[in-house]
Amino acid sequence: MRTLMWIGVFSLFLFLFGMFTMKVHKPEIPSYLKTTGGDFQLESSQGTIKLSDFHGHIVLLYFGYSHCPDICPATLNVMASAIRLLQKDEQNDVDGLFVSLDPARDSPDKLKAYTAFFSPKIIGVTGKREQLDAIAQQWRFTYVTPQHPKTTFYVVQHPNFLYVLNKEGHVVALLDEKSTPEDVAKVVRLWL
């Protein structure tokens, strides 16, 4: 009987030792994403923000504009809902970033009010056309804003992907507009 007890204690020790010493492996970043992205600097209502300011956090990044009638608000809602699905300690390591591709209508102050509707964890930023063009090239997407719109009711064609960045700032996943908050939260948890 005493031998069985010692075998049990030793087995428990081996199990616990294995749990504490094994490394948790993150999934591999898909090769097509390894050359996508990079640091940028844009304006928020609080001043200049660099993407690298978020190192150490998972970032959910979306490019759009506040006058978007459907995809942008739906995606920001998914982003905010996904963050709310996380545990409180997990939420502390996740930030949302909404980059407006329509600086003519989206001032930093307007973006602050717009993103606050969805979540205080989402920050709205924008910049000059030249900055946004450089970011689009760096992040491998295209967008089209009318050069001389006749009214203020125009559409900006933009990507429909939600970028997930790991704590080192590398793109690790692209999620489309069909992704649910649960899908987004699952991907985020892989990289926490």
ABEGO torsion letter per residue (X at the ends): XAAAAAAAAAAAAAAAAAAAABBBBBBBBBAAAAABEEBBBBBBAAEBBBAAAABGBBBBBBBBBAABAAAAAAAAAAAAAAAAABBAAAAAABBBBBBBABAAABBAAAAAAAAAAABAABBBBBBBAAAAAAAAAAAGBBBBBBABBABABBBBBBBABBBBBBAAGBBABBBBAABBAAAAAAAAAAAX
